[in-house]
Amino acid sequence: MTKSFVVGWALELVGTFVWLYGYLTAGHPSLIDWHGIAPIWISEWLPNLESEIGMLLLIVGMVPLYWPSKS
């Protein structure tokens, strides 16, 4: 197991917990007006700033997992 693999999974886990916290609490207002620019199912999954940060961490955590290795 490489260091990037561990970092990727750690970011995925932290992102999941932050997104879940944001999804289940009222939180702060969103940075992006999801209701105005996206379908309803996206705006329901990203209701506030905390859920947006969690989703960002989930996406960033995928990069070290799927980036080609040096070998």
C-alpha positions in Angstrom: 0.0 0.0 0.0 1.5 3.3 -1.1 1.4 6.6 0.8 -0.9 8.2 -1.9 -3.3 5.3 -1.5 -3.6 5.9 2.3 -3.9 9.7 1.8 -6.7 9.1 -0.8 -8.7 6.9 1.5 -8.2 9.2 4.4 -9.6 12.1 2.3 -12.5 9.9 1.2 -13.4 9.1 4.8 -13.1 12.6 6.0 -15.1 13.9 3.1 -17.8 11.3 3.7 -18.1 12.4 7.4 -18.2 16.1 6.5 -20.7 15.6 3.8 -22.9 13.5 6.1 -22.7 16.1 8.8 -23.6 18.8 6.3 -26.5 16.8 4.9 -28.0 16.1 8.3 -27.6 19.6 9.8 -28.8 23.1 8.8 -25.3 24.5 8.5 -24.2 27.6 6.6 -25.7 28.8 3.3 -24.3 27.2 0.1 -21.6 29.0 -1.9 -23.3 28.0 -5.2 -27.0 28.4 -5.8 -27.7 24.7 -6.7 -31.5 25.3 -6.9 -31.0 27.8 -9.7 -28.4 26.0 -11.9 -28.8 22.3 -11.3 -31.5 19.6 -11.2 -33.4 19.1 -7.9 -31.6 16.0 -6.9 -28.2 17.8 -6.9 -29.6 20.7 -4.8 -31.0 18.1 -2.3 -27.6 16.4 -2.0 -25.7 19.7 -1.5 -27.9 21.8 0.8 -25.2 23.8 2.6 -21.5 24.8 2.8 -20.5 21.8 4.9 -22.0 19.3 2.4 -20.2 21.1 -0.5 -16.9 20.9 1.3 -17.4 17.2 2.0 -18.2 16.5 -1.6 -15.1 18.4 -2.6 -13.0 16.3 -0.3 -14.5 13.1 -1.8 -13.6 14.2 -5.3 -10.1 15.3 -4.3 -9.6 12.0 -2.5 -10.2 10.1 -5.7 -7.2 11.7 -7.4 -4.5 9.9 -5.5 -6.4 6.6 -5.7 -6.6 6.6 -9.5 -3.6 8.6 -10.5 -1.1 6.4 -12.5 1.8 5.2 -10.3 5.4 5.9 -11.2 6.3 2.2 -11.7 
